Amino acid sequence: MTHMMISNPLANLVCDERDVYEQLLPLQGADILELGCGKAEKTRAISQSGKARSITALEVDEIQHAANLHSNDLANVSFALGGAEAIPAADESFDVVLMFKSLHHVPVAQMDRAMAEIRRVLRPGGMAYISEPVFAGEFNEILRLFHDEEAVREAAFSAVERAVAAGRFELVSETFFSTPTRFETFEQFEERILKVTHTEHRLSPDLYRRVREQFMRHMTPHGADFETPLRVDLLRKA
């Protein structure tokens, strides 16, 4: 499989991402590296599944990294500070590398370097799971008002394309799906989206009002429900 698509408007699968990575990846007994682990929610889920031998979870945000260290009660998880463009790990030390919506956060000029680093730390035949948000959907229309990621998401896709075209990786599959997201209130949206520590969002009063208005159009007595489209590029080290 060589032809790659950045999006697939015909995709209709809606599921939790756990269903996708558990189906695609050989997690049993694997040494796993997660790049850009954030709050380590997926790190924790994979660890508690009992399948992985070890998980090394990297984060570039020092505030979040400190919080992860403080809350680490997972015996097989090691947290470290570092980015995908300079992975603090030996050659061929992992079976699986995971990037959950984090490649587009790598500086554009360093994305090719990040792909080279992923290849370096993977064992022969190792798998890279690169999950990226698709620039589409109603939730994206709200986000783009204050944080338009179209250019960096396209750059991330292009970096994966170049790595495959250069023969560094084999494209095993592309999977398109959407994950359901619910916010009980606008205040919860503020807490989860506007107040993240890895990106500083400064909204003018007028922009804040526009964001709130657009969000509130989706509010029901049960909250606001969205479906976020995602693409997973599954790569094998060539």
C-alpha positions in Angstrom: 0.0 0.0 0.0 1.6 3.3 -1.1 -1.1 5.8 -1.9 -1.9 8.0 1.1 -4.8 10.2 1.9 -4.9 13.1 4.3 -8.7 12.6 4.8 -11.6 10.4 3.8 -15.0 12.2 3.8 -16.7 8.8 3.3 -15.4 7.3 6.6 -18.2 6.5 8.9 -16.6 4.5 11.7 -17.2 6.0 15.2 -15.4 4.5 18.1 -13.0 5.0 20.9 -9.4 5.1 19.7 -8.5 2.2 22.0 -10.6 -0.1 19.7 -8.4 1.0 16.8 -4.9 0.7 18.3 -5.7 -2.6 20.0 -6.8 -4.1 16.7 -3.8 -2.7 14.7 -0.9 -3.1 17.1 1.1 -6.1 18.5 1.0 -4.8 22.1 1.5 -8.2 23.8 5.0 -8.2 25.4 6.0 -5.1 23.5 8.5 -2.4 24.6 6.5 0.8 23.7 7.5 4.4 23.3 4.8 7.1 23.4 5.8 10.5 22.1 3.9 13.5 23.4 2.0 11.6 26.0 0.2 14.6 27.4 -1.8 13.7 30.6 -0.9 10.0 29.9 -4.5 8.9 29.6 -3.6 6.4 26.8 -0.3 5.5 28.6 -2.4 4.5 31.6 -4.9 2.5 29.6 -2.3 0.5 27.7 -0.4 -0.1 30.9 -3.4 -1.3 32.8 -4.4 -3.7 29.9 -1.4 -5.7 31.1 -0.2 -6.4 27.6 3.0 -4.3 27.2 6.3 -5.3 28.7 7.3 -1.6 29.2 6.1 1.9 28.2 8.4 4.9 28.0 6.2 8.0 27.8 7.8 11.3 26.6 6.4 14.8 27.0 8.0 18.1 26.0 5.7 20.2 28.2 7.6 20.5 31.5 4.5 21.3 33.6 2.7 18.3 32.3 5.8 16.1 32.7 6.1 17.1 36.3 2.5 16.2 36.9 3.0 12.8 35.2 6.0 12.0 37.4 4.0 13.0 40.5 1.1 10.7 39.7 3.0 7.7 38.3 1.7 4.6 40.1 2.3 2.4 37.0 5.0 -0.2 37.5 5.9 -0.7 33.9 5.8 3.0 32.8 8.8 5.4 32.8 8.1 9.1 32.1 10.8 11.2 30.5 11.2 14.8 29.2 11.9 15.0 25.5 10.6 15.5 22.0 10.2 13.3 18.9 13.0 15.2 17.1 15.6 14.1 19.7 14.5 10.9 21.4 16.6 10.1 24.5 16.8 6.4 23.8 19.2 3.9 22.2 18.9 2.6 18.7 16.5 -0.3 18.1 15.1 -0.3 21.6 11.3 -0.3 21.0 8.8 -2.6 19.2 6.1 0.1 18.9 6.2 3.9 18.8 2.9 5.7 19.4 2.0 9.3 18.5 -1.5 10.2 19.5 -2.3 13.6 17.9 1.2 14.8 18.6 3.2 14.9 15.3 1.6 18.2 14.3 3.0 19.7 17.5 6.6 19.0 16.5 8.2 22.1 14.9 7.6 21.9 11.2 11.4 22.2 10.5 12.0 19.2 12.8 9.3 16.8 11.5 11.6 14.9 9.1 14.1 14.6 11.9 11.3 13.2 14.1 10.5 10.6 11.6 14.1 9.6 11.3 14.3 9.4 15.1 11.3 7.1 15.2 12.9 4.8 12.7 16.2 4.9 14.6 14.7 3.7 17.9 12.4 1.0 16.4 13.6 -2.5 16.2 13.6 -4.2 12.8 10.0 -4.7 11.7 8.8 -2.4 14.5 5.6 -0.5 14.1 4.9 3.3 14.3 1.3 4.3 15.0 0.7 7.9 14.0 -2.7 9.3 14.9 -3.5 12.8 13.6 -6.7 14.9 13.7 -8.4 15.5 10.3 -9.1 19.2 9.6 -12.8 18.8 9.4 -16.0 18.6 11.4 -18.1 20.9 13.6 -15.7 20.8 16.6 -12.8 21.8 14.3 -14.9 24.8 13.2 -14.9 26.0 16.8 -11.2 25.3 17.4 -10.0 27.1 14.2 -11.5 30.4 15.5 -8.6 30.6 17.9 -6.2 27.9 17.0 -6.1 27.1 13.3 -3.9 24.0 12.8 -4.5 23.3 9.1 -1.0 24.2 8.0 0.8 22.1 10.7 -1.5 19.1 10.2 -0.7 19.2 6.5 3.0 19.4 7.3 2.7 16.4 9.6 1.0 14.4 6.9 3.6 15.4 4.4 6.4 14.3 6.7 4.9 10.9 7.0 4.4 10.8 3.2 8.1 11.7 2.6 9.3 9.0 5.1 7.3 6.4 3.2 8.3 7.6 -0.2 12.0 7.5 0.8 11.7 3.8 1.8 12.3 4.4 5.5 8.9 3.0 6.4 6.3 0.7 4.8 2.8 2.0 4.9 0.8 -0.9 6.4 -2.6 0.8 6.5 -4.5 4.0 6.9 -7.5 4.0 9.2 -10.1 6.8 9.3 -12.6 7.1 12.1 -14.2 9.6 14.5 -14.1 9.7 18.3 -17.2 10.9 20.2 -16.5 13.8 22.6 -19.0 15.4 25.1 -18.7 18.6 27.1 -21.3 19.0 29.9 -20.9 22.8 29.9 -19.0 25.5 28.2 -16.9 25.8 31.3 -15.7 22.2 30.9 -14.7 23.1 27.3 -12.7 26.0 28.7 -11.0 23.8 31.2 -10.1 21.0 28.8 -9.4 23.0 25.6 -8.6 26.6 26.4 -6.5 26.1 29.5 -4.1 23.4 28.3 -0.5 24.0 29.5 1.2 23.0 26.2 -0.4 25.9 24.2 -1.2 29.4 25.4 -4.5 30.6 24.1 -5.1 34.3 24.5 -8.6 35.2 23.3 -9.7 38.8 23.0 -13.2 39.5 24.6 -14.7 39.6 21.1 -13.1 36.3 20.0 -14.1 34.7 23.3 -17.7 35.7 22.7 -17.6 34.2 19.2 -16.1 30.9 20.4 -18.7 30.7 23.1 -21.6 31.5 20.7 -20.5 28.9 18.3 -20.0 26.3 21.0 -23.4 27.0 22.6 -25.2 26.3 19.3 -24.4 22.6 20.0 -25.6 22.6 23.6 -28.5 20.5 24.6 -29.9 19.6 28.1 -27.4 16.7 28.1 -24.4 18.7 27.0 -22.6 19.3 23.7 -21.7 16.3 21.6 -19.1 16.3 18.8 -17.4 13.7 16.6 -13.7 14.3 16.0 -12.4 12.8 12.7 -9.0 11.1 12.9 -6.5 9.4 10.6 -4.1 6.7 11.7 -1.1 5.9 9.6 0.3 2.6 10.6 4.0 2.2 9.5 6.5 -0.6 9.6 10.2 0.1 9.8 11.7 -0.8 6.4 
